[in-house]
Amino acid sequence: MPELPEVETVRRSLAPHLRGRRLIAAVVREARLRWPPPDDLETRIRGRQILGLQRRGKYLLMQLDDAWLIIHLGMSGNLRLLPADTPVRKHDHIDLLLEGGQVLRYHDPRRFGALLWTPDPAGHPLIASLGVEPLSEEFDGACLHALCQGRSSAIKQVIMDAHLLVGVGNIYANEALFHAGVDPRTPAGRLSRPRCARLAAAIKETLMRAIEAGGSTLRDFVDGHGNPGWFQQTYRVYGRAGQPCTICGSLIRTLRQNARATYYCPRCQRR
């Protein structure tokens, strides 16, 4: 699933090319997504101007004249800006046609994504329940320490809980915990303020480095122009079970937490 760095990469690749453009039509070839688009999407968007493209967690928020589109890429979706005459491929479910002969095309083989209409994204149920943005000034060691208080759940589960902290998916949780030297099984409530400060800094740094690398392309992720990311080439623990730690040489271990694969170094990361 595209995580915060991938969604932010898509936003940055598209925003300068969409701002100020006018939508002239929409084509919905497949509405059976995780949440279906409105039946009258074409009528709603026709003639509206795009004022900006923002991100909240793993959601893209397209601001129009008097409404918003909420876009979620699901497990395998991508959003690309293409010439309007580009041949349609299998799984190209929605086109937003732009003035000037281009189309914003939503492609999603697994159909776990969505394109929704809302007058106010902040009040939409999918957005209203989201937690703190990890790249915001609000998020720091003190904020993380407060989120952890009274929680016996493993710290990895806590930083992946979108109701507490948004956008930190499995890949980046594993990597950030390694860089902070925190065992992913550590009960969140046991983390001291200094360790929370190190982990918060590691989360920010890991996410920013991933964004600078264009995200991670493990299967089919591409940005708005079809370019893959390369952050996967720098992983320290994720997907490296049985390989030596790049710091101490110990073999990276793996386990399952909440049905997700966890990778860690038994020497560098302590409880």
N, C-alpha and C positions, 0 to 999 in steps of 0.2 A: 504494500500500500504506500502511495506517496505520503511522505511525512512532511513536517514543517519545512525543511530545506528544499524539498522538491516543489512544494506548492509555492513557496516564496520565489524559487527560481522561475517557475512558470509566470508568476505575476510580474517579475522584473523584466522578463523577456517580452511580455505582451503589452504592458501598461503604456509605454511611450508610443506604441503603434495604434492604440485604441482610443486614447484620450482625445476627445473632440470629434470623433467619428460618429456618423449617423447610421443607425440600423435601418435597413430597408425591407427585410423579410426574414422569416424563419422557416426552416424545414425540419419537421420531426418525423424521422423514418421509423423510430422505435421508441415508444413511450414507456415500455415496461422496464423502467429503471428501478433503483431501490425506492425512490420517491418520484412518481411521474411528474413531468412538467404540466403546466396548465393546458387544457384543451385549446384555448384561444391564444396561445403564446404568440402566434404571428400577428394577430390583431393588436395585442398589447404592446409589442415592441416596435411595430412599424412606425418609422419616422422619429423615434426617440434618439436622443444624443447620449453618447457615453461620456460621462463626466470624470470617471476614474475607475481604477481597479485596485481594490484593497484586499487584505487577507486577515482572517480571524481564525486562529488555529490552523486546521487543515482545509478551511473553506475559503474560496475566492468570492469576493463581494464586488459585483459590477454595479457601480452607481450610474443610474440613468437620470433623466430630467426630474421625474417625480416618483421613482420607484427603484428597486434593486433586484438584481438577479443573484441568487446564491448558487454557487457551482461547487460541487464536490466531485473529486476524481475517482472516488471509490477505491477498488483494489488494483485496477489495471487501466484506468482512464488517462487520456491525455487531451489537451486542448491546443490546437495548432492554428496559426494564421496562414492561410493558403490562397493562391489565386482562385477566383470563383469557379473557373472551369476545370479545376483539379478533379480527376475521376474519383467517384465515390468507391470506397473499399468496404468490405464486410466489416461490420461493427461501427461504421460511421453513423451514429444515431441522430445527431442534431447538428444543423448548420444555422449559424447566425450570419446573414448576408449583410455586408457593409457597403456603404457608398464607396466608389473608387475601384470596384471590381475585385474585392477580396471577401473571403469567408472565414469565420471563426468556427472551426469544426471540432465537435466533441466525439471522440472515439473511445469505446469502452467494451472490450470483449466480454467481460464478466457481468456487465450491467449492474454494478454495485454503486454507481455514482448517482448524481442528480443535478438537475437544473431547475431551480424553483424561483417563483416570483414573490416578492414581499414589499410592502410599503415601508417597512422599518426592520432592518436585519437585527438590530439590538433587541427587539421584542419577539423575534421569531424563536420558537421552541428549540431549534437546533443550535442557535447562537446564544440565547439568553442564559443557558446553563453552563457555558464554558468557563473554565478557570482562568488563571493568570497567564498572560503572554510571557514566555520565558525570555524574550529579547527586549522586553519593556524595562524602563527604569524602575518600575515597581518591584520587579523580581530581583532579589538579592539573597544573601545568606540569611538575613533576618526574616524575610518573607518565607523562605523555604523552611526555616526552623519552626515558624508559626504553623505552617501547613502540616508539619510532621508531628506536632504535639498531640499526645494521647493516642497515637496510631501504632498498633502492633503489627500492621502489615509490613511486608518486606519493602525496603526503600525503592526497589525497582518498580514495584506495583504502584507505589504512591506517585512517583514522578511520571508514570505513564497514564495516570488517571486524569482524563480530560476535564473532569469537573473541578480538579484542583490546579492542574498545570496543563496547558494545551500544547499539542503538536509534538511532544517528545515521544516518538514511536520506539519500537523495539531496537532498531539499529542504533539510534542515537542515545538511548538510555544505556545500552551496553557500553558504548564507547565513552560516554561521559563518566559513568561509574568507574571505569578503568582509570581514566585520567585523574579522577579525584581520589583514587586509592580506596574506594569503598566497596566492600563485598555486597553484591546485589541482594543477598538474603538478610542483611542487617535490618532488624525492626526499625522502622522509621523514627519512632519515638525515642530511640536510644541515641540518635545522632546529636552530638554536641553542636553548639553554635559555630565553633571553628570548622568542624567537618561540613556543616551545612554551607558555610561560606565557600569552602573549597569546591563542594559539589555544585553549587549554584554557578560559580565561575566556570567550572568545567562544562556545564550544560550550555551556557552562553557561548563559550569558545568553540565547542564542538559543533553547535548549530551554525555559527558564523563561518567556520572553516568549510563546512559542508555546502553552505550557500555559495561561497566563493568558488568552490569546485563544481558548481552546477548540479549539486545533489548527487545521489547514488543511482546508478543504473545497473540493477542486478538482472532484470529481465527486459522490460520494454519501456522504461521511463525515458521521456524526452521532453525538452522544454518547448516553448511556444513556436520555435522554428525548427524543431526536429533534431536538436542537438542533445546527445547523451551527457550525463554527468560522469565524473571520474573520482568522486570521493571514496568509492569502494576500494580504490587502490591504496588507501592510507589506513584501512581498518587495523586496529591493534588487537582486538579480540573477536569481533563479530565474524562468525563463519570460520574461525581459525581453531576449532577444537582439535587437540592433539599436536598442534604446532607450537614451537617455542615462543615464549613471551619475548617481545622485542626489548624489554628492559632487563629482566632477570634470567631468562632462559628456561624457566619452568614451563611445563606443558599447559597450554590453555585448556580449561575444563568446560564442560557444558552440562546443563540441567534444564528441567522444564519448570517454568513458573507461570501459572494461569494459562497453560497450553501454549506458551511462547518459549522459544529457545533462548536460554541465557548463556552467555559466554563470559568467563572471568579468569583472572590469574590468581591461583591460590596463595601466591607469595606477595604479590604487589597490592592486592585488595584485601583489607582486613575488616572484621566485623566491629 
